[in-house]
Structure formats: C-alpha cells, structure tokens
Amino acid sequence: MSLKTNTYGKKWQFWIDRGGTFTDFVAQAPDGKLITHKLLSENPERYEDAAIQGIRELLGLADDAPIPEEEIDTVKMGTTVATNALLERKGDRTVLVITKGFRDALRIGYQNRPHLFARHIVLPELLYERVIEVDERLSADGNVLVGIDLDGARDGLEEAHRDGIQSVAVVFLHGYRYHDHEIALADLAREIGFNQVSVSHEVSPLMKLVGRGDTTVVDAYVSPILRRYVDLIASNLGDTRLMFMQSNGGLADARYFRGKNSILSGPAGGIVGAVRTAAMAGFGKIISFDMGGTSTDVAHFDGEYERAFETLVAGVRMRAPMMQIHTVAAGGGSILHFDGTRYRVGPESAGANPGPACYRRGGPLCVTDANVMVGKIRSDFFPHVFGEGANEPLDEAIVHEKFAALAAEIESETGDTRSPVEVADGFLMIAVENMAKAIKKISIQRGHDVTEYTLNSFGGAGGQHACLVADALGITRVFIHPFAGVLSAYGMGLADLRIMRERAVEATLDDKQIEELNSTFTEMETEGRAEMQRQGGDPARTSVVRKVHLRYEGTDSPLIVDFGDQEMMVKAFEETHHQQYGFISPEKSHIVEAINVEVISGGTDVADPELEVGPSNPPAPLAEVETYMAGAAHRTKVYDREAMLPGCRITGPAVLKEAIATTVLEPGWGTEVNSRNQLVLRRVELRASQVSVGTEADPVMLEVFNNLFMSIAEQMGVILKNTSYSVNIKERLDFSCAVFAPDSSLVANAPHIPVHLGSMSESVKTVAEQRHGTIVPGDVFMLNTPYNGGTHLPDVTVVTPVFDGAGDDILFYVAARGHHAEIGGVTPGSVPPNSTHIDEEGVLIDNFQLVAAGRLLEAETEKLFTTAPYPTRNFRHNLADLKAHIAGNEKGVQELRKMIDHFGLDVVHSYMKHVQDNAEECVRRVLGVLTDGSYEYEMDSGAKICVSIKVDKEKREAVIDFTGTSPQQNSNFNAPSSVCMAAVLYVFRLMVDDEIPLNAGCLKPLNVIIPEGCMLAPKYPAAVVAGNVETSQAVTNALIGALGIMAAGQGTMNNFTFGNNAGYQNYETICGGAGAGPDYDGTDAIHTHMTNTLATDPEILEWRFPVVLESFSIRHGSGGAGKHRGGHGIIRRVRFEEAMTAAVVSGHRRVAPFGVAGGEPGKCGRNYVERADNTVTELSGTDGTEMLPGDVFVIETPGGGGYGKA
C-alpha cells in the first residue's frame, strides 16, 4: 500500500519495526510517497537480516548488492532483539558485582511468589551467572561505613574475565545517590578489560536496590547483543544516519542506544504511531489497541505520553522510564479451551508456528479460527501464504471440523446445544472481555471516563475485534489508519528524538527545596541539551520538559506533575490524586521522590495528505457472504479497502478487506473514510442499555460473569492499595477484597493473602445477622474480632451493603480486609510475642458502625481506638486506612450497580449462584481422585494439630476432621476457626491445577469438623495474634502432610517487629524454604502458603528507619535432603542505630519441617542477637528484646522438607 505525504526530503527514509514474527517497513521515497512492506523476521535461507533485506527490496536491489548510502537520508528502527534475548535468556554472560551481604538480593527480590496457588514455585531464570561480593558499605545518608576493598574485588573480576565473561553489572547499596564506590569499581572493571560495564547510578539513578539492580543487570546482559545488531545494520548502511526507538517513546542515535532503553522498543513505536495518526484526524484522547498474534498491548493517552518508572518485563523488575503499556495474553493465536464447564481463551498461544488450526500446520483452535468460523475471515480474501509451498489459502475445512467436534463435546458434557458457529462466537465474546478488562486497568481504574475516548485500533488482529471491544467499554468511536497493519513502523518515522534523565531526591517540598530543584534541573537540562546536539538534534527545534515525582508523606505512590512553584505543583498533584484515588489529604506534607528532565528534538513532520472528499456511495462489493454477528446470521458485504475513497460511507454488518489486515464492521456500526483516507468507525445505533441473557447456566456467560465478579474485587483492591496509609497494605499488599451474596456467602475474592480466603464471609455474616432489619443505605461497618470471622486484630474488615435503587433490599455485600501497621496492644506494631489476653494485642472491634447513612462517625471511632486497655498509638493513621477501606468498597458498590443495570438483577443473582456451583464442581472433581489420610503435626510449644481426611469418592465429598487437636492455649497461638477454614480452602485450591473462582462453592463438598474448645476454635478472651500468622501455616502443613502431596514448607511467617516511642514502627514477614514435591526441588527464599507479602526494599528500609541491613542472603544447607531437596531458608541481619523494642513471632525453631517419602526434614530456624559488646543473646521462637545502638538482630529461617530418598 502507498500514500503520498506533503513533506519529504530528496532522499529515501526507512522506518522499520523488527518484531518477533514479522519485520514491518514504511519507506518514504524521494518523491514523498510512503510505501509499506513486510518480511519474516527470521528467514536464514534467504537473508542474514530482515531490515537490510527489506531496504534492498524497496530500493529494487539484488539480494547481495551493496546499499547506496548516498540515496538514504535516515533509517529509524524499533527492535525486539534485546527483548527476545531477555525472554529467551540468551543474553551475554554477565557477572553481578554487589555490596557484601547482598549476593542473593536480586534472587530473593521482594520474596513473593508469582503464582499464589502453585505447589512447584517457579521463578524466572537469573540473568547473571556469578556474583562477586565487594567489601564496601555506605549508609542511607552517605556515610562510609566500610571503605571499598578494590584489591579483593580485583581477584574475582580477573577470574571472571579469564573465564570469558565480558559483561559486568555494578550495584552497590545507596549507589543511586552516592557514586564514588561504583565509579571506582567500574574503572577497575574497564582496566581489566571488560567490554560492557553497566553501573547502577548511570543506568537507573533511583532508590530501590532490587529494581535498580535488575535494570543494571538487564543492561549488562542485553547491551552487547544490541550493540552487535546495531553494528550489523550500520555496517551495511555506511554513514547513513541510524536511529532506534527507545522504551520511553523517543528515538536515540544508534551510538547512544543501550539495552535498558530497548526492552519496549517496538510497542513504544506503536503508541507514537497511534497518537500522531489520531491527532491528524483531530482525536486527542485515545486508547491505543494493538492486537497481534500472541498478545494485545493497550495504552492511555490524554495530551502526554504516560510512563512507568517501575515495570515487570519477562520476570525482571525494570526501574527505567518506559511507555505505560498494559499487555494481556490475548491475540489471534490465543488457544481456545473448554474445561468441562467454562469456555476459556488463552493465556497459552499457538504463536506463529504451528499457529492457529487454519494455518495448515496442525495447530489447535485459536481466536483467529473463531473468526474464520463466524465468517469474518474468509480464505478467498486472506493472503495465500500457507502450506508447504507457502501458496495455499487458509484451511477453512479443518476449522469447521474442529469446531463441530468441540460443539459435540460441549453438548455431551453440559447439555448445551450451541451450534459450532455459536460456540466460536462464544469464545470471541470471552476474548473481547479479556481485552476490555486490560483497557479498564489503564483507564477506568485510574479515574478516566473511557466513553470520551477514541479507540485507535491497529496490529494484525485489531480490526477484527475493534467494534466489539469498543462496545464492551461503552466507546462509540474507533479510528483505523490505512497503515494500521504496520503502525509501529510508521510510529518510528513520526517519533521525536528524546533524552530522559532521572535523579532521586527524597525531600520535603518547600521553598528551599524548590530552589535546590531548580538548580538541579538546570544542570540536568544542560547535560541533556549537550547530548541532544551530539545525537544530531536540531537546537532550534529542541524543547525541555521538567517533571517532579510527588507523593504524600508516609505513602509510596508518587504522581508525576510539571515543575513549577509550590502552589501550582500541589494543585496539580491534588487534582490527579483526587481523580485516581477519590480523596486528598491536605494535612500531609508532600515528598519529592525524584525528578526527571526530558529533552525533545522534533522529528519528521509527516502528515497524511488532505484529499478531495467525494460522494458517500460505497464501492461495488467484492462478494456477499454469510457471517455470524450480534447473535444472528447476516448476509454481509465484503469491500476492498483500497477502493473506498474519501467520503465513502458504509453501514455494518460489513467486512473490509485490506492488504495486511481485516476490519469487521459489526451491526449497529458505520464507517466513513475521512479526507486523509483514514477510517473512522462510529456507533450509529444506540447500544442496548440492558443485555438480554437467560438465567440458566450458560458456559460462555459463566466465564464472563466469573471474570466480571473477580474484576470487581480486583478493582476494589486497586483503590484500597492506592489510598491506604499503612505500608503493610500499600507496599506489602497485605489485604484482600471480596464480593458476597445477600446471604453473606463468598462470590469472588481477589486473592492477595491466602489466610484471608474464606474467612471474611464469617465477618460479613456477623454484620448481616446481628444488624438484620436496621441497616440503611450509606451504612458501613467494621470488625476485627477473631471470634466472629476475624483473623487477628491488625486485620480490620470493613463491610458495605449494596442496596437496590429504592434503598429497600440488600442485593450484595462488599468487604475489604487490610493489615493496619498499628492497632494498639502492648508492643508497637500490634504483634506482641507473649500476649495471653486479646486486649494485649490491641483494640477489639466487634461489629462497630463506621459510617451511618453516609456520615463518617469519626468521633465515635476515635473514642473506640483511644480508650481501649492498650489503645492505638496513632489514630490518624488508622482513620486514613479506614477511609481507604471505605473508598475501595464504594468502588465495588458502583461496579456491582453497573453490572445489575447492564444485565438485570435476576441474571446477576442467577450467575452469582452459578459461579459458586462451578467452583463446587471443580473441587468435587479433585475429591474424586484423592485418598484418605491423616497427620499429627507438632508445633514448637508442644501443641498438636491433628487432622484426618476421609473421602467419599461416590458422593465426591470429604470430611476434614481436626478432632484430637490440642485445647485452647494460654499463648497467642490460638487460631480462630475462620483461619482454619481459610487453610482448608487454600489447600484444596492448591490441588486444583486450574484458575477456578475462589468462593463459598469451594467449601460445599467439604465437611470441616473443628472441636469446640480446641486451639482452632478459641473463645474470648483468648490471644490469637500468632494463630493468624503461625498456626495458619501449621494447619496448612498438617493438611498437606495428610494428603502426602509434598513436603512441608518453612511453616512459619517469621514475623519481625520493631519500634519505639519516637514514632518508628515496622512489621515484616520473612521468607524461607518451600517444600519439595514428587518431581521438583523446593524453591529457596520464598514466601509459602498462607502469606505472600512483599519485603520492603533494603534502601527504603534504611531510608525510613535508623537501622542497617547488614545482609539478606540464602541460608545454604537448610533445605531437607532427598531425591528432591527442600528449598533453603534465609539469613537476615539487622543492626540498630537507635534503641528500640524488637519482637519475633516464629515457628519451627524446635520442630523441623517434615520431609515426605523418605526425604529429610528442613533445618530449624534460629533467632538471636549479637550485642555491641560481642555477647550473643539466644531467643526462642516467640520472644522480644530491647535493642541498643550497635546490636544486630539475626533471623535464620527454616528450610523446606525434602521429598524421596536421596
């Protein structure tokens, strides 16, 4: 396809996107004409490199002819070379050089496991192959605690260099701010002869050791590969100007292009292309929707590019500015499954090989096949590039055959009589819901009204689904550029040169700080402008943007605002904060976390030319075919997009055939070709405000509602996390949100912390029953009592009823539970090691009214929190968290009301029950293959948890009986029955190797017997704080032991608290070893089972508290031996700089975590204090002590048990 532009040079320009499967080209010829081209990225039989081959083909040269550099002005490229090296772990051999004591810091990361319900915990493969620890240490404020030992470092570096390693990543604690040690080490590495030396303060000068460290390693790992690729291109182009797209959306001269900036190179080009092309048509607010073969990328734009400074890519934490792109595993190649009750789409993909079934390579049914089945993709109008000779059409016959077989299977399993075409349409509906959910995350969840936006659709599969995705979001306008199939390549040509510089600040915003910022900005701008000139940017077209990362004191969610005077910045910050989070906190001071400067030099001024607008008549159709859209068969015209001239209008249903894509116009949609030959699709008929869906269980709608209920709980969690005060909720993610039926049974739970699973419904039930008939709209209640569904006192549950429009009937409940940093009690942090009465653990809240008819009962709440026997130490912080709970719940209320308005109450309530029934069936299936078992689990205190599991295979039911368990303890290891139920639910979910909804249905086939008066059913005033965190782990291990499925994990959360009356309070749980299984080793240094909270980054910990983290490393040898060994625990050493009270609540300090089938037990943990006077104080598993300056608290966590005889 070609297009003539208004502005051009007198030489060729080539804009190239080298993707994983295809390399796309847009070439601007000397006469201004734009030409598109596509090649396979890998075709070694024909050419060495697709980019060079494409340039030759577009210039009409022979395959081996030299490229005439004098005819080419510029080549601008995006490339996935570095991304693929990262994904496939094929970068250069790299050595990590890090501060002594932190050799395992990047491996441990933030200690959370990626998948909550995985028995075998698989972590991403590390990028570095060896570590050199350097004896050096700086404090958070720059004091040299240990001078750098370069002689010691030299030995390790020389050995690595002799062994052939050429890449070094240098990461020292607090090196982001204090550079001397890193510079000295980098100089030494270059002197020894390393080709690639990546230094953390240059790569990512921002606080957070783990993210900055990962980013530095990525840079060292992929930069050499990138450089070799850049050199290959440059060697074929001579002195032609060569530029590459960076992850931040700006071009960089090839000489300045480095690994850490290349990871989102291709997708960033797509966003630039989407923004610039939509702007030509007058659309300034867009959602970019880039649907390819394996995934879909979505992004939000409203006047400026949005960037993330922390991103997870291929399991690696990247702390560098990148376009804020949300990727969902839904593409044309996403595989379609039926699991016995529900239709499922992805996340697995058939990729390019074998590809979908219709590609003639024996592939499975995929989204593309569903479009073939419903008639939206026709083999006659699709390139004939399939089969052995790469000249055959799509195979429609195999698609029909496979869908017929699938429809028959679904009918035999469920009785559902959908035709094969209807089955395919059902799968498309779910794929569309998945993509719409991704767009909601980047728009609606952040306070944007998505209905005001235009959906800019591109990518190979975008046009097939654009109308459906828009309908799912309430968007009424879709924009499709003529180059939609190669828009990322077009974006390369439209992009500006951009240089970004960041710097950490971490200071309170005031007039003095603004002066300092201004000075720093001036210095950064001068550096940036100088580099821009070196990169060839035009000084006359260069501008600078200054941004400040602001956050409220005590929070961890910065927002980016333009630099200005204090009043202006605070106003902009508060407006954005209110939009995203729904509130502001004027009483809090503002912290400048970091600043960044962006130097921009204008790129190519390309605009699609204005053409003469002709009549609205459509061209003659190529054919008329039958399609299935909007729930019915339609006679549908197929048009050639090339023949559609400006002014042409078409009303759906219709299919538009393009050279490299297909666009589907759904019924109720129309399109017009505008004066720039761009397609603008609009809703021409109002979408039905309420959808007609039956109340009978339907396998398609079951998956849709399953996702919708879960999405509501997840959206509640986003608001709670973002608006909370407590570090535990905001950073460590110690919270859960859920939706409940009118009878208070659980419908959907966004699973963050397993110990909360299934236990919140008891809390909701307490509110519903005790306040029956007295609740009115606008009421909100809270409780933490462990005797009515609570877990332990810091976990506060806030419950909000959802009324009908008339305010008469309660239709649902929503609830949010979060761990407050402090709720009173005898020790700061409210986790006392030796409590024996509930009052010693903090403020007891039993069904207390927090909001009455919309009015916050602040005075009453303050009285409750401050008049308890051991009151809270900071009610303002509690109140801030409670407001966050209320805001999260309100989001749930709004979303449930939207759902009811859309589907109708009878349908929503019916599917609420169907979703629960589906979960019940999933658990029953597992029970059909289980055998009876029992286990007696001894804890360090001598208390025992006894459990027997008896399975009735015919009824597919099980009795889980805890008879024999020790009586209520005179300690705090009593676990409320709700915690025991959560452990049962977690273990049985662990057995189901599938994503099933977590709700009340899971427990229906399970009869759980918990004897009255035992430590798993305590009575007031029993102390329970360790029951929630420790006994829950013991119950889980006991159940796992009874089932024999794997060895014990560390069986403890290693709760560590410290604080003093000066206002310092910290609570953390610490990871250990996971148990081994029948075909896998246990994972080292990871949170297991009932917790998955994040560790605070070492640099943030030291910045906030007067402590020095001396080391955080894997405790080698602590995992149990066996055919498969248990995971190792960790060693954590914390030195105190001020006097504080420290306490630990932990288990498995006396009894070792068990092995299975002949495997050895893991090693017990150990707690002790190394005093400043060189004495050692041994501590028990549950203990407390006064720490003086110079004292070091050491925690060694248990390893997991081994599996099988070694």
Salt bridges, closest charged atoms under 4 A:
ASP24 OD1 - LYS38 NZ 2.77
GLU42 OE2 - ARG18 NH2 2.94
ASP49 OD1 - ARG18 NE 3.77
GLU57 OE1 - HIS37 NE2 2.76
GLU57 OE2 - ARG46 NH2 2.95
GLU88 OE1 - LYS90 NZ 3.60
ASP92 OD1 - ARG228 NH2 2.68
GLU129 OE1 - ARG93 NE 2.79
GLU133 OE1 - ARG103 NH1 3.93
GLU136 OE1 - HIS181 ND1 2.64
GLU158 OE2 - ARG154 NH1 3.47
ASP163 OD2 - ARG130 NH2 2.76
GLU182 OE1 - HIS201 ND1 2.79
ASP187 OD1 - ARG190 NH1 3.88
GLU191 OE2 - ARG154 NH2 3.08
ASP214 OD2 - ARG317 NE 3.07
ASP219 OD2 - ARG258 NH2 2.63
ASP253 OD1 - ARG255 NE 2.81
GLU304 OE1 - LYS547 NZ 2.98
GLU306 OE2 - HIS300 ND1 2.69
GLU306 OE1 - ARG446 NH2 2.73
GLU310 OE2 - LYS208 NZ 2.86
GLU310 OE2 - ARG319 NH1 3.40
ASP339 OD2 - ARG342 NE 3.62
ASP339 OD2 - ARG344 NH1 2.80
GLU348 OE1 - HIS337 NE2 2.91
GLU392 OE1 - ARG360 NH1 3.50
ASP395 OD2 - ARG360 NH1 3.83
ASP416 OD2 - ARG418 NH1 3.12
GLU452 OE1 - LYS285 NZ 2.76
ASP471 OD2 - ARG683 NH2 2.91
ASP496 OD1 - ARG276 NH1 3.80
ASP496 OD2 - ARG498 NH2 3.37
GLU506 OE1 - ARG551 NH2 2.59
GLU516 OE2 - LYS512 NZ 2.95
GLU523 OE2 - ARG503 NH1 3.31
GLU525 OE2 - ARG529 NE 3.04
GLU525 OE1 - ARG546 NH2 3.04
GLU531 OE1 - ARG501 NH2 2.29
ASP556 OD2 - LYS208 NZ 3.91
ASP556 OD1 - ARG1104 NH2 3.78
ASP562 OD1 - LYS547 NZ 2.61
GLU575 OE2 - LYS571 NZ 3.00
GLU593 OE1 - ARG551 NE 2.89
GLU598 OE2 - ARG307 NH2 2.75
GLU598 OE2 - ARG498 NH1 2.64
ASP605 OD2 - ARG541 NH2 3.28
ASP608 OD2 - HIS481 NE2 2.44
GLU610 OE2 - ARG676 NH2 3.52
GLU624 OE2 - ARG635 NE 3.54
GLU666 OE2 - LYS376 NZ 2.74
GLU672 OE1 - ARG649 NE 3.66
ASP698 OD2 - ARG418 NH2 2.71
GLU703 OE1 - ARG342 NH1 2.88
GLU703 OE2 - ARG344 NE 3.75
GLU714 OE1 - LYS437 NZ 3.59
GLU731 OE2 - ARG1104 NH2 2.85
ASP734 OD1 - HIS756 NE2 3.92
ASP734 OD2 - HIS819 ND1 3.23
ASP795 OD2 - HIS756 NE2 3.31
ASP795 OD2 - HIS792 NE2 3.42
ASP795 OD1 - HIS819 ND1 3.52
GLU822 OE2 - ARG873 NH1 2.98
ASP839 OD2 - HIS837 ND1 3.77
GLU858 OE2 - ARG876 NH1 3.07
GLU862 OE1 - ARG876 NH2 3.68
ASP881 OD2 - HIS820 ND1 3.94
GLU895 OE2 - LYS891 NZ 3.31
GLU895 OE2 - LYS898 NZ 3.09
ASP917 OD2 - LYS913 NZ 3.09
ASP917 OD1 - LYS1004 NZ 3.68
GLU920 OE2 - ARG924 NH2 2.85
GLU920 OE1 - LYS1004 NZ 3.96
GLU921 OE2 - ARG925 NE 3.69
GLU921 OE1 - ARG956 NH2 2.83
GLU938 OE2 - ARG1150 NH2 2.60
GLU957 OE2 - ARG924 NH1 3.91
ASP993 OD1 - ARG119 NH1 3.66
ASP994 OD1 - ARG344 NH2 2.92
GLU995 OE1 - ARG989 NH2 3.98
GLU1012 OE1 - LYS1019 NZ 2.48
GLU1068 OE2 - ARG1132 NE 2.89
ASP1081 OD1 - HIS1124 ND1 3.42
ASP1084 OD1 - ARG1125 NH1 3.02
GLU1099 OE1 - ARG212 NH1 2.78
GLU1102 OE2 - ARG137 NH2 2.35
GLU1102 OE1 - HIS174 NE2 2.81
GLU1110 OE1 - ARG1133 NH2 3.11
GLU1110 OE2 - ARG1135 NH1 2.80
GLU1137 OE2 - ARG1135 NE 3.44
GLU1170 OE1 - ARG1133 NH2 2.68
GLU1178 OE2 - ARG1166 NH2 2.45
ASP1191 OD2 - ARG1171 NH1 2.84
GLU1196 OE1 - ARG1115 NE 3.51
